[in-house]
């Protein structure tokens, strides 16, 4: 059955902040975490801000696409400004009904209070926002350059003191240069498997068009599952975690995801985490771990690194190319997401604990390598209710040759992780606790995600792959040192634009 776009919701593009669904255009990003000192001064200032709407972002993206089609590659001015608030920040602004409302327990507690659930380091030692630097909100500023961001600050945010707020922490991100554009500091393509979103704009444009709307009506690009927008913005239908009547429909429309309080309509939770990366130590460890593999399944450092991530540095998935990189499958190619893990149930091509498999297990079935078709469909239906709209960006300088030669990190770098969800508990926290940090997911003995796992011990158990023999008994049991450290974060809420005006 072809895709029925008319059955999909019309999105209120002028009411939704731009970063939630299409994502603000950016080469640079600045997160200004702030404290509200005087709500009386801050509120009229807030209402007067030219916050970037989803419609503005769509118009910007359309202009970029049109210019590229005409061979014009010069960047256009496309400054972005969005805002989100913590529970305390919303309370200061007079939003009522929050305390005790369903679905707000984790948001009210804040990320630091969820340390045990998330296996995070002691918040007393966090470098970024948290108990030592509590924030009421964050301004998300984006642009083609830092100069463009600073211009937005000068025109619209300054002076902070006169408008009732104070900066408590800054986090600056930058997209890495070509040819590693879009790659994180370990060198791997990041954000390749973003979900598509069902829905149209008020003028009838399809938010995520389908490459093959007749044969693959539930996908945008090949392998990009289309999800109902209520997974990411309140006030729209979400995914149904149960199977359709045919027993194989994992894209069934669910109920409208109602906002916990009316103020939250057309908004979403924003999760922020600062993840520091030790790049030269990671590279040295990959070489050491590769030497621990033996026999026919001996892995090179390049292959071992790809097995930790689940993709080659190019973005090519291991499931499709398990022994060598294949640039025809790299990030941006038609088939970079056109796969399922059901083609590798035993984890001999892509390890069960590889980062991309832990964070998005697709059709993996918990504790079963011989599932029925119905179990597979049910597992994927469940997985699609745990997706997140990720908006991460790298921070810090490029690795210096001096650091590479010494094998020691001397400059701070890593990833500013951001994502938008409509359930902190069932999306972000569930993925981190029940999948990423769980040594028995997806299968007993899998190990912990070696990239974003947050262990209590110094090393992570990791069951490797056996791509040459494809013999499950040949998979090596490795102990992977910990090279990504969570250094702070919190839960925020990005309101709808009309909700801000109604404060």
BARO-832108 format. One record per residue (C-alpha): residue number from 1; residue in one letter; chain; x negated, y negated, z. Coordinates in nm, 3 decimals. Example, Ala and Ser with C-alpha at 12.3 -4.5 7.8 and 13.67 -1.06 7.14 Angstrom:
BEGIN
i | aa | ch | east | north | up
1 | a | A | -1.230 | 0.450 | 0.780
2 | s | A | -1.367 | 0.106 | 0.714
END
This chain:
BEGIN
i | aa | ch | east | north | up
1 | x | A | 0.000 | 0.000 | 0.000
2 | x | A | -0.148 | -0.339 | -0.097
3 | x | A | -0.208 | -0.610 | 0.159
4 | x | A | 0.108 | -0.805 | 0.244
5 | x | A | -0.025 | -1.151 | 0.320
6 | x | A | 0.328 | -1.286 | 0.367
7 | x | A | 0.365 | -1.067 | 0.676
8 | x | A | 0.065 | -1.234 | 0.839
9 | x | A | 0.102 | -1.539 | 1.065
10 | x | A | 0.056 | -1.899 | 0.956
11 | x | A | -0.224 | -2.042 | 1.168
12 | x | A | -0.191 | -2.388 | 1.322
13 | x | A | -0.523 | -2.502 | 1.176
14 | x | A | -0.487 | -2.862 | 1.291
15 | x | A | -0.430 | -2.752 | 1.653
16 | x | A | -0.712 | -2.494 | 1.693
17 | x | A | -1.070 | -2.602 | 1.764
18 | x | A | -1.300 | -2.533 | 1.472
19 | x | A | -1.548 | -2.295 | 1.634
20 | x | A | -1.290 | -2.033 | 1.732
21 | x | A | -1.201 | -1.868 | 1.400
22 | x | A | -1.399 | -2.008 | 1.104
23 | x | A | -1.694 | -2.129 | 1.315
24 | x | A | -1.854 | -2.473 | 1.309
25 | x | A | -2.111 | -2.518 | 1.033
26 | x | A | -2.454 | -2.538 | 1.186
27 | x | A | -2.826 | -2.529 | 1.141
28 | x | A | -2.870 | -2.679 | 1.487
29 | x | A | -2.655 | -2.658 | 1.798
30 | x | A | -2.662 | -2.836 | 2.132
31 | x | A | -2.463 | -2.720 | 2.432
32 | x | A | -2.415 | -3.001 | 2.683
33 | x | A | -2.291 | -2.851 | 3.009
34 | x | A | -2.135 | -3.119 | 3.224
35 | x | A | -1.975 | -3.203 | 3.556
36 | x | A | -1.659 | -3.414 | 3.573
37 | x | A | -1.732 | -3.688 | 3.826
38 | x | A | -1.423 | -3.902 | 3.780
39 | x | A | -1.118 | -3.737 | 3.616
40 | x | A | -0.954 | -4.078 | 3.586
41 | x | A | -1.230 | -4.202 | 3.358
42 | x | A | -1.297 | -3.870 | 3.189
43 | x | A | -0.942 | -3.794 | 3.073
44 | x | A | -0.889 | -4.095 | 2.842
45 | x | A | -1.244 | -4.047 | 2.712
46 | x | A | -1.165 | -3.681 | 2.635
47 | x | A | -0.843 | -3.767 | 2.453
48 | x | A | -1.028 | -4.018 | 2.237
49 | x | A | -1.291 | -3.772 | 2.114
50 | x | A | -1.283 | -3.672 | 1.744
51 | x | A | -1.288 | -3.300 | 1.819
52 | x | A | -1.343 | -3.086 | 1.510
53 | x | A | -1.036 | -2.884 | 1.413
54 | x | A | -1.018 | -2.552 | 1.235
55 | x | A | -0.873 | -2.733 | 0.932
56 | x | A | -1.171 | -2.967 | 0.917
57 | x | A | -1.409 | -2.670 | 0.921
58 | x | A | -1.214 | -2.495 | 0.645
59 | x | A | -1.229 | -2.812 | 0.434
60 | x | A | -1.604 | -2.840 | 0.495
61 | x | A | -1.659 | -2.478 | 0.398
62 | x | A | -1.451 | -2.521 | 0.082
63 | x | A | -1.665 | -2.822 | -0.014
64 | x | A | -1.986 | -2.625 | 0.043
65 | x | A | -1.854 | -2.335 | -0.168
66 | x | A | -1.753 | -2.570 | -0.448
67 | x | A | -2.093 | -2.742 | -0.449
68 | x | A | -2.274 | -2.408 | -0.456
69 | x | A | -2.062 | -2.293 | -0.750
70 | x | A | -2.192 | -2.600 | -0.934
71 | x | A | -2.551 | -2.527 | -0.837
72 | x | A | -2.572 | -2.802 | -0.573
73 | x | A | -2.766 | -2.675 | -0.271
74 | x | A | -2.818 | -2.999 | -0.077
75 | x | A | -2.661 | -2.994 | 0.269
76 | x | A | -2.353 | -3.208 | 0.330
77 | x | A | -2.288 | -3.402 | 0.652
78 | x | A | -2.071 | -3.173 | 0.861
79 | x | A | -2.111 | -3.266 | 1.229
80 | x | A | -1.910 | -3.055 | 1.471
81 | x | A | -1.781 | -3.134 | 1.820
82 | x | A | -1.579 | -2.894 | 2.035
83 | x | A | -1.520 | -2.871 | 2.410
84 | x | A | -1.441 | -2.600 | 2.665
85 | x | A | -1.387 | -2.599 | 3.042
86 | x | A | -1.444 | -2.371 | 3.339
87 | x | A | -1.162 | -2.288 | 3.578
88 | x | A | -1.281 | -2.565 | 3.810
89 | x | A | -1.295 | -2.809 | 3.520
90 | x | A | -0.936 | -2.740 | 3.416
91 | x | A | -0.830 | -2.779 | 3.779
92 | x | A | -0.998 | -3.119 | 3.796
93 | x | A | -0.805 | -3.221 | 3.484
94 | x | A | -0.477 | -3.135 | 3.652
95 | x | A | -0.386 | -2.815 | 3.466
96 | x | A | -0.139 | -2.632 | 3.693
97 | x | A | -0.040 | -2.269 | 3.735
98 | x | A | -0.389 | -2.129 | 3.681
99 | x | A | -0.459 | -1.968 | 4.017
100 | x | A | -0.320 | -1.616 | 4.028
101 | x | A | -0.192 | -1.623 | 3.668
102 | x | A | -0.221 | -1.285 | 3.490
103 | x | A | -0.538 | -1.243 | 3.288
104 | x | A | -0.729 | -1.520 | 3.464
105 | x | A | -0.896 | -1.326 | 3.747
106 | x | A | -1.237 | -1.308 | 3.583
107 | x | A | -1.214 | -1.663 | 3.446
108 | x | A | -1.131 | -1.799 | 3.791
109 | x | A | -1.411 | -1.601 | 3.957
110 | x | A | -1.676 | -1.707 | 3.705
111 | x | A | -1.956 | -1.500 | 3.557
112 | x | A | -2.183 | -1.512 | 3.862
113 | x | A | -1.916 | -1.346 | 4.076
114 | x | A | -1.899 | -1.064 | 3.820
115 | x | A | -2.269 | -0.978 | 3.858
116 | x | A | -2.208 | -0.623 | 3.978
117 | x | A | -1.962 | -0.546 | 3.700
118 | x | A | -2.202 | -0.678 | 3.436
119 | x | A | -2.525 | -0.540 | 3.594
120 | x | A | -2.667 | -0.892 | 3.568
121 | x | A | -2.973 | -1.025 | 3.750
122 | x | A | -2.930 | -1.212 | 4.079
123 | x | A | -2.757 | -1.544 | 3.995
124 | x | A | -2.987 | -1.719 | 4.243
125 | x | A | -3.263 | -1.680 | 3.983
126 | x | A | -3.070 | -1.792 | 3.674
127 | x | A | -3.237 | -2.066 | 3.468
128 | x | A | -2.921 | -2.186 | 3.296
129 | x | A | -2.569 | -2.268 | 3.414
130 | x | A | -2.438 | -2.074 | 3.711
131 | x | A | -2.427 | -2.118 | 4.089
132 | x | A | -2.740 | -2.335 | 4.093
133 | x | A | -2.611 | -2.560 | 3.813
134 | x | A | -2.231 | -2.537 | 3.820
135 | x | A | -2.054 | -2.685 | 3.520
136 | x | A | -1.698 | -2.804 | 3.470
137 | x | A | -1.725 | -2.786 | 3.094
138 | x | A | -1.942 | -2.778 | 2.784
139 | x | A | -1.957 | -2.988 | 2.471
140 | x | A | -2.047 | -2.777 | 2.167
141 | x | A | -2.228 | -2.999 | 1.916
142 | x | A | -2.343 | -2.875 | 1.575
143 | x | A | -2.505 | -3.021 | 1.267
144 | x | A | -2.743 | -2.967 | 0.981
145 | x | A | -3.016 | -3.127 | 1.192
146 | x | A | -3.077 | -3.237 | 1.548
147 | x | A | -3.058 | -3.595 | 1.421
148 | x | A | -2.699 | -3.534 | 1.311
149 | x | A | -2.614 | -3.401 | 1.657
150 | x | A | -2.781 | -3.695 | 1.830
151 | x | A | -2.582 | -3.931 | 1.608
152 | x | A | -2.258 | -3.767 | 1.726
153 | x | A | -2.370 | -3.814 | 2.086
154 | x | A | -2.452 | -4.180 | 2.030
155 | x | A | -2.125 | -4.250 | 1.851
156 | x | A | -1.882 | -4.056 | 2.069
157 | x | A | -2.025 | -3.921 | 2.396
158 | x | A | -2.241 | -4.204 | 2.527
159 | x | A | -2.259 | -4.340 | 2.789
160 | x | A | -2.175 | -4.039 | 3.001
161 | x | A | -2.169 | -4.221 | 3.336
162 | x | A | -1.919 | -4.479 | 3.220
163 | x | A | -1.685 | -4.203 | 3.101
164 | x | A | -1.677 | -4.005 | 3.423
165 | x | A | -1.913 | -3.717 | 3.350
166 | x | A | -2.274 | -3.606 | 3.400
167 | x | A | -2.491 | -3.360 | 3.207
168 | x | A | -2.602 | -3.070 | 3.431
169 | x | A | -2.778 | -2.853 | 3.172
170 | x | A | -2.868 | -2.859 | 2.803
171 | x | A | -2.922 | -2.560 | 2.575
172 | x | A | -3.049 | -2.625 | 2.223
173 | x | A | -3.023 | -2.365 | 1.947
174 | x | A | -3.154 | -2.358 | 1.594
175 | x | A | -3.101 | -2.124 | 1.299
176 | x | A | -3.432 | -1.960 | 1.216
177 | x | A | -3.597 | -2.058 | 0.885
178 | x | A | -3.591 | -1.860 | 0.561
179 | x | A | -3.649 | -1.577 | 0.497
180 | x | A | -3.535 | -1.486 | 0.850
181 | x | A | -3.233 | -1.719 | 0.838
182 | x | A | -2.960 | -1.559 | 1.050
183 | x | A | -3.203 | -1.320 | 1.220
184 | x | A | -3.269 | -1.318 | 1.596
185 | x | A | -3.622 | -1.346 | 1.735
186 | x | A | -3.696 | -0.973 | 1.726
187 | x | A | -3.649 | -1.011 | 1.352
188 | x | A | -3.319 | -0.830 | 1.294
189 | x | A | -3.020 | -0.969 | 1.104
190 | x | A | -2.765 | -1.085 | 1.361
191 | x | A | -2.389 | -1.127 | 1.339
192 | x | A | -2.355 | -0.906 | 1.033
193 | x | A | -2.038 | -0.726 | 1.145
194 | x | A | -1.806 | -1.016 | 1.229
195 | x | A | -1.438 | -0.915 | 1.211
196 | x | A | -1.208 | -1.060 | 0.952
197 | x | A | -0.894 | -1.239 | 1.072
198 | x | A | -0.545 | -1.198 | 0.932
199 | x | A | -0.342 | -1.509 | 0.862
200 | x | A | -0.298 | -1.801 | 0.629
201 | x | A | -0.333 | -2.177 | 0.654
202 | x | A | -0.021 | -2.397 | 0.637
203 | x | A | -0.086 | -2.457 | 0.267
204 | x | A | -0.097 | -2.082 | 0.197
205 | x | A | -0.472 | -2.019 | 0.177
206 | x | A | -0.582 | -1.679 | 0.310
207 | x | A | -0.823 | -1.709 | 0.601
208 | x | A | -1.012 | -1.386 | 0.520
209 | x | A | -0.947 | -1.279 | 0.161
210 | x | A | -0.968 | -0.909 | 0.072
211 | x | A | -1.226 | -0.795 | -0.179
212 | x | A | -1.000 | -0.502 | -0.264
213 | x | A | -0.649 | -0.588 | -0.143
214 | x | A | -0.492 | -0.290 | -0.322
215 | x | A | -0.711 | 0.003 | -0.217
216 | x | A | -0.843 | -0.146 | 0.111
217 | x | A | -0.565 | -0.373 | 0.239
218 | x | A | -0.695 | -0.358 | 0.598
219 | x | A | -1.034 | -0.504 | 0.508
220 | x | A | -1.173 | -0.839 | 0.401
221 | x | A | -1.520 | -0.764 | 0.268
222 | x | A | -1.599 | -0.394 | 0.233
223 | x | A | -1.613 | -0.243 | 0.582
224 | x | A | -1.491 | -0.566 | 0.746
225 | x | A | -1.174 | -0.472 | 0.928
226 | x | A | -0.902 | -0.736 | 0.938
227 | x | A | -0.776 | -0.806 | 1.288
228 | x | A | -0.466 | -0.989 | 1.405
229 | x | A | -0.557 | -1.338 | 1.532
230 | x | A | -0.419 | -1.286 | 1.883
231 | x | A | -0.742 | -1.105 | 1.964
232 | x | A | -0.918 | -1.442 | 1.945
233 | x | A | -0.656 | -1.717 | 1.988
234 | x | A | -0.353 | -1.726 | 2.218
235 | x | A | -0.010 | -1.753 | 2.061
236 | x | A | -0.045 | -1.501 | 1.776
237 | x | A | 0.007 | -1.125 | 1.730
238 | x | A | -0.280 | -0.908 | 1.848
239 | x | A | -0.384 | -0.555 | 1.760
240 | x | A | -0.167 | -0.262 | 1.862
241 | x | A | -0.397 | -0.010 | 2.039
242 | x | A | -0.160 | 0.272 | 1.951
243 | x | A | -0.142 | 0.450 | 1.616
244 | x | A | 0.119 | 0.368 | 1.357
245 | x | A | 0.398 | 0.606 | 1.266
246 | x | A | 0.179 | 0.777 | 1.007
247 | x | A | -0.073 | 0.861 | 1.280
248 | x | A | -0.363 | 0.692 | 1.105
249 | x | A | -0.289 | 0.318 | 1.105
250 | x | A | -0.545 | 0.148 | 1.328
251 | x | A | -0.457 | -0.199 | 1.196
252 | x | A | -0.102 | -0.210 | 1.326
253 | x | A | 0.035 | -0.546 | 1.439
254 | x | A | 0.088 | -0.567 | 1.813
255 | x | A | 0.279 | -0.804 | 2.034
256 | x | A | 0.211 | -1.177 | 2.045
257 | x | A | -0.074 | -1.244 | 2.287
258 | x | A | 0.095 | -1.498 | 2.511
259 | x | A | -0.114 | -1.759 | 2.692
260 | x | A | -0.144 | -1.701 | 3.069
261 | x | A | -0.009 | -2.055 | 3.116
262 | x | A | 0.151 | -2.276 | 2.847
263 | x | A | -0.152 | -2.509 | 2.839
264 | x | A | -0.361 | -2.224 | 2.693
265 | x | A | -0.156 | -2.185 | 2.373
266 | x | A | -0.376 | -2.215 | 2.059
267 | x | A | -0.690 | -2.179 | 2.273
268 | x | A | -0.936 | -1.905 | 2.369
269 | x | A | -1.191 | -1.812 | 2.632
270 | x | A | -1.552 | -1.893 | 2.552
271 | x | A | -1.818 | -1.664 | 2.701
272 | x | A | -2.169 | -1.807 | 2.725
273 | x | A | -2.489 | -1.619 | 2.816
274 | x | A | -2.852 | -1.723 | 2.780
275 | x | A | -3.053 | -1.416 | 2.676
276 | x | A | -3.432 | -1.456 | 2.691
277 | x | A | -3.638 | -1.233 | 2.459
278 | x | A | -3.998 | -1.119 | 2.508
279 | x | A | -4.092 | -1.072 | 2.145
280 | x | A | -4.462 | -0.970 | 2.151
281 | x | A | -4.394 | -0.727 | 2.438
282 | x | A | -4.102 | -0.580 | 2.241
283 | x | A | -4.319 | -0.533 | 1.933
284 | x | A | -4.593 | -0.363 | 2.136
285 | x | A | -4.337 | -0.134 | 2.300
286 | x | A | -4.192 | -0.035 | 1.964
287 | x | A | -4.537 | 0.073 | 1.849
288 | x | A | -4.589 | 0.271 | 2.173
289 | x | A | -4.249 | 0.439 | 2.152
290 | x | A | -4.307 | 0.532 | 1.788
291 | x | A | -4.622 | 0.721 | 1.889
292 | x | A | -4.411 | 0.928 | 2.129
293 | x | A | -4.209 | 1.073 | 1.841
294 | x | A | -4.353 | 1.395 | 1.699
295 | x | A | -4.315 | 1.660 | 1.432
296 | x | A | -4.110 | 1.621 | 1.121
297 | x | A | -3.913 | 1.336 | 1.282
298 | x | A | -4.216 | 1.122 | 1.365
299 | x | A | -4.109 | 0.759 | 1.329
300 | x | A | -4.310 | 0.459 | 1.217
301 | x | A | -4.288 | 0.142 | 1.427
302 | x | A | -4.054 | -0.006 | 1.165
303 | x | A | -3.825 | 0.296 | 1.181
304 | x | A | -3.829 | 0.318 | 1.560
305 | x | A | -3.737 | -0.050 | 1.586
306 | x | A | -3.451 | 0.002 | 1.343
307 | x | A | -3.331 | 0.295 | 1.554
308 | x | A | -3.317 | 0.075 | 1.864
309 | x | A | -3.102 | -0.177 | 1.680
310 | x | A | -2.909 | 0.047 | 1.439
311 | x | A | -3.007 | -0.160 | 1.137
312 | x | A | -3.329 | -0.240 | 0.956
313 | x | A | -3.457 | -0.596 | 0.990
314 | x | A | -3.294 | -0.671 | 0.654
315 | x | A | -2.955 | -0.577 | 0.798
316 | x | A | -2.928 | -0.249 | 0.606
317 | x | A | -2.744 | 0.006 | 0.827
318 | x | A | -2.928 | 0.320 | 0.938
319 | x | A | -2.621 | 0.533 | 0.873
320 | x | A | -2.654 | 0.457 | 0.502
321 | x | A | -3.034 | 0.441 | 0.485
322 | x | A | -3.178 | 0.642 | 0.775
323 | x | A | -3.547 | 0.679 | 0.680
324 | x | A | -3.642 | 0.364 | 0.490
325 | x | A | -3.511 | 0.011 | 0.438
326 | x | A | -3.285 | -0.046 | 0.140
327 | x | A | -3.252 | -0.409 | 0.032
328 | x | A | -2.946 | -0.323 | -0.177
329 | x | A | -2.771 | -0.269 | 0.158
330 | x | A | -2.921 | -0.576 | 0.330
331 | x | A | -2.730 | -0.856 | 0.499
332 | x | A | -2.511 | -1.033 | 0.246
333 | x | A | -2.488 | -0.736 | 0.012
334 | x | A | -2.142 | -0.591 | -0.068
335 | x | A | -2.203 | -0.276 | 0.141
336 | x | A | -2.383 | -0.410 | 0.449
337 | x | A | -2.080 | -0.309 | 0.660
338 | x | A | -1.927 | -0.040 | 0.441
339 | x | A | -1.979 | 0.256 | 0.675
340 | x | A | -1.842 | 0.441 | 0.975
341 | x | A | -2.026 | 0.635 | 1.242
342 | x | A | -1.807 | 0.936 | 1.167
343 | x | A | -2.059 | 1.009 | 0.893
344 | x | A | -2.317 | 1.065 | 1.170
345 | x | A | -2.129 | 1.223 | 1.460
346 | x | A | -2.444 | 1.381 | 1.608
347 | x | A | -2.639 | 1.055 | 1.604
348 | x | A | -2.926 | 1.196 | 1.402
349 | x | A | -2.937 | 0.899 | 1.164
350 | x | A | -2.835 | 0.618 | 1.395
351 | x | A | -2.885 | 0.687 | 1.769
352 | x | A | -2.573 | 0.687 | 1.983
353 | x | A | -2.726 | 0.411 | 2.197
354 | x | A | -2.844 | 0.187 | 1.912
355 | x | A | -2.735 | -0.169 | 1.976
356 | x | A | -2.492 | -0.202 | 1.685
357 | x | A | -2.333 | 0.134 | 1.770
358 | x | A | -2.293 | 0.049 | 2.139
359 | x | A | -2.146 | -0.297 | 2.079
360 | x | A | -1.914 | -0.186 | 1.796
361 | x | A | -1.869 | 0.194 | 1.791
362 | x | A | -1.629 | 0.183 | 1.495
363 | x | A | -1.479 | 0.535 | 1.472
364 | x | A | -1.696 | 0.704 | 1.738
365 | x | A | -1.491 | 0.918 | 1.976
366 | x | A | -1.594 | 0.920 | 2.339
367 | x | A | -1.750 | 1.251 | 2.449
368 | x | A | -1.661 | 1.432 | 2.127
369 | x | A | -1.863 | 1.506 | 1.814
370 | x | A | -1.589 | 1.720 | 1.658
371 | x | A | -1.276 | 1.504 | 1.692
372 | x | A | -0.950 | 1.552 | 1.507
373 | x | A | -0.835 | 1.295 | 1.251
374 | x | A | -0.579 | 1.165 | 1.498
375 | x | A | -0.843 | 1.126 | 1.770
376 | x | A | -1.063 | 0.933 | 1.528
377 | x | A | -0.781 | 0.700 | 1.428
378 | x | A | -0.685 | 0.647 | 1.792
379 | x | A | -1.045 | 0.570 | 1.886
380 | x | A | -1.074 | 0.309 | 1.612
381 | x | A | -0.740 | 0.154 | 1.707
382 | x | A | -0.872 | 0.120 | 2.062
383 | x | A | -1.207 | -0.019 | 1.946
384 | x | A | -1.040 | -0.296 | 1.748
385 | x | A | -0.880 | -0.433 | 2.066
386 | x | A | -1.232 | -0.493 | 2.210
387 | x | A | -1.376 | -0.708 | 1.932
388 | x | A | -1.520 | -1.057 | 1.990
389 | x | A | -1.567 | -1.355 | 1.762
390 | x | A | -1.941 | -1.414 | 1.811
391 | x | A | -2.105 | -1.752 | 1.769
392 | x | A | -2.462 | -1.691 | 1.888
393 | x | A | -2.769 | -1.888 | 1.782
394 | x | A | -3.141 | -1.851 | 1.853
395 | x | A | -3.326 | -2.084 | 2.085
396 | x | A | -3.694 | -2.159 | 2.131
397 | x | A | -3.988 | -2.184 | 1.891
398 | x | A | -4.100 | -1.925 | 1.641
399 | x | A | -4.347 | -1.666 | 1.769
400 | x | A | -4.699 | -1.806 | 1.756
401 | x | A | -4.990 | -1.605 | 1.621
402 | x | A | -5.163 | -1.654 | 1.958
403 | x | A | -4.873 | -1.486 | 2.140
404 | x | A | -4.863 | -1.207 | 1.881
405 | x | A | -5.235 | -1.141 | 1.920
406 | x | A | -5.228 | -1.151 | 2.301
407 | x | A | -4.910 | -0.944 | 2.328
408 | x | A | -4.770 | -1.181 | 2.589
409 | x | A | -4.486 | -1.434 | 2.578
410 | x | A | -4.591 | -1.785 | 2.670
411 | x | A | -4.300 | -1.986 | 2.526
412 | x | A | -3.931 | -1.941 | 2.607
413 | x | A | -3.718 | -1.807 | 2.323
414 | x | A | -3.411 | -1.592 | 2.283
415 | x | A | -3.042 | -1.602 | 2.197
416 | x | A | -2.765 | -1.832 | 2.314
417 | x | A | -2.479 | -1.582 | 2.309
418 | x | A | -2.131 | -1.728 | 2.266
419 | x | A | -1.809 | -1.550 | 2.182
420 | x | A | -1.437 | -1.625 | 2.176
421 | x | A | -1.178 | -1.382 | 2.315
422 | x | A | -0.831 | -1.380 | 2.464
423 | x | A | -0.927 | -1.139 | 2.744
424 | x | A | -1.253 | -1.177 | 2.932
425 | x | A | -1.195 | -0.844 | 3.106
426 | x | A | -1.075 | -0.629 | 2.818
427 | x | A | -1.307 | -0.763 | 2.550
428 | x | A | -1.638 | -0.907 | 2.672
429 | x | A | -1.663 | -0.739 | 3.014
430 | x | A | -1.534 | -0.405 | 2.888
431 | x | A | -1.788 | -0.390 | 2.605
432 | x | A | -2.076 | -0.486 | 2.836
433 | x | A | -1.984 | -0.246 | 3.118
434 | x | A | -1.812 | 0.052 | 2.954
435 | x | A | -2.012 | 0.065 | 2.632
436 | x | A | -2.341 | -0.128 | 2.639
437 | x | A | -2.452 | -0.040 | 2.994
438 | x | A | -2.293 | 0.307 | 3.016
439 | x | A | -2.551 | 0.587 | 2.962
440 | x | A | -2.274 | 0.833 | 2.868
441 | x | A | -2.121 | 0.623 | 2.589
442 | x | A | -2.041 | 0.726 | 2.330
443 | x | A | -2.171 | 1.070 | 2.419
444 | x | A | -2.317 | 1.218 | 2.737
445 | x | A | -2.690 | 1.147 | 2.736
446 | x | A | -2.669 | 0.857 | 2.487
447 | x | A | -2.861 | 0.611 | 2.703
448 | x | A | -2.826 | 0.235 | 2.747
449 | x | A | -2.822 | -0.031 | 2.474
450 | x | A | -3.194 | -0.118 | 2.446
451 | x | A | -3.128 | -0.473 | 2.326
452 | x | A | -2.860 | -0.627 | 2.552
453 | x | A | -2.830 | -0.360 | 2.820
454 | x | A | -2.876 | -0.508 | 3.167
455 | x | A | -3.022 | -0.233 | 3.389
456 | x | A | -3.100 | -0.229 | 3.757
457 | x | A | -3.428 | -0.046 | 3.684
458 | x | A | -3.730 | -0.137 | 3.476
459 | x | A | -3.666 | 0.097 | 3.183
460 | x | A | -3.364 | 0.207 | 2.984
461 | x | A | -3.289 | 0.571 | 2.894
462 | x | A | -3.252 | 0.606 | 2.519
463 | x | A | -3.185 | 0.920 | 2.314
464 | x | A | -3.342 | 0.868 | 1.973
465 | x | A | -3.265 | 1.002 | 1.626
466 | x | A | -3.387 | 1.281 | 1.397
467 | x | A | -3.333 | 1.138 | 1.049
468 | x | A | -3.572 | 1.363 | 0.858
469 | x | A | -3.465 | 1.701 | 0.995
470 | x | A | -3.111 | 1.594 | 1.092
471 | x | A | -3.149 | 1.845 | 1.375
472 | x | A | -2.982 | 1.717 | 1.696
473 | x | A | -3.225 | 1.921 | 1.907
474 | x | A | -3.518 | 1.718 | 1.769
475 | x | A | -3.400 | 1.384 | 1.910
476 | x | A | -3.661 | 1.233 | 2.148
477 | x | A | -3.571 | 1.114 | 2.497
478 | x | A | -3.735 | 0.775 | 2.538
479 | x | A | -3.770 | 0.525 | 2.823
480 | x | A | -3.743 | 0.177 | 2.674
481 | x | A | -3.883 | -0.118 | 2.870
482 | x | A | -3.654 | -0.413 | 2.930
483 | x | A | -3.727 | -0.710 | 2.702
484 | x | A | -3.404 | -0.911 | 2.708
485 | x | A | -3.311 | -1.089 | 3.032
486 | x | A | -2.984 | -1.261 | 3.104
487 | x | A | -3.075 | -1.603 | 3.250
488 | x | A | -2.738 | -1.765 | 3.315
489 | x | A | -2.391 | -1.814 | 3.183
490 | x | A | -2.026 | -1.865 | 3.263
491 | x | A | -1.669 | -1.833 | 3.140
492 | x | A | -1.505 | -2.133 | 2.975
493 | x | A | -1.175 | -2.205 | 2.803
494 | x | A | -1.148 | -2.393 | 2.472
495 | x | A | -0.800 | -2.552 | 2.467
496 | x | A | -0.586 | -2.630 | 2.168
497 | x | A | -0.620 | -2.986 | 2.047
498 | x | A | -0.261 | -3.082 | 2.122
499 | x | A | -0.294 | -2.936 | 2.473
500 | x | A | -0.582 | -3.175 | 2.537
501 | x | A | -0.371 | -3.468 | 2.421
502 | x | A | -0.087 | -3.358 | 2.650
503 | x | A | -0.301 | -3.365 | 2.965
END
